[in-house]
Amino acid sequence: MDKVPMTVRGEQLLRQELERLLKRRPLITQAIAEARELGDLKENAEYHAAREEQGICEAQIRDIEYKLSVAQVIDISKMPNNGKVIFGSTVTLIDVNTDDEVTYQIVGDDEADIKQNLISVNSPIARGLIGKEEGDEVSISTPGGVKEFEIDSVKYI
């Protein structure tokens, strides 16, 4: 079974979500019991809704437990910064054509959120950056075409 890279923050968020779901379990069970007391289960909307909620909750719990079981948690802050782009690093890029500056952190697939500038290690930009160093110029093929960037800084935070 291959390990999947994950940041410390990503692991913490998954564990918090798992804890929240585990606390909901008894509440859902109670809702099912209350709905069962209402009588005929064939036409009992509350019962069917509670059972559906239980199924969704259990599926989410299994999914999170699996993700945590295959996670390889990488704490980038404990690594010496050699200026090289690696998983977990925060990279500031300068668009060579427009001089626009953008900062991304390279994270696991489940943690990626472009609105927070968290990009997946498997994204075209991250794949083009991994292994490069501060000061390097890179050409990255994106769905919008080839983009030219200069790596301004690499932080291990």
Secondary structure, DSSP 8 states (H G I E B T S, - for coil): ---EEEEHHHHHHHHHHHHHHHHHHHHHHHHHHHHHTTS-STT-HHHHHHHHHHHHHHHHHHHHHHHHHHEEEE-GGGS---SB--TT-EEEEEETTT--EEEEEEE-TTT-BGGGTEEETTSHHHHHHTT-BTT-EEEEEETTEEEEEEEEEEE--
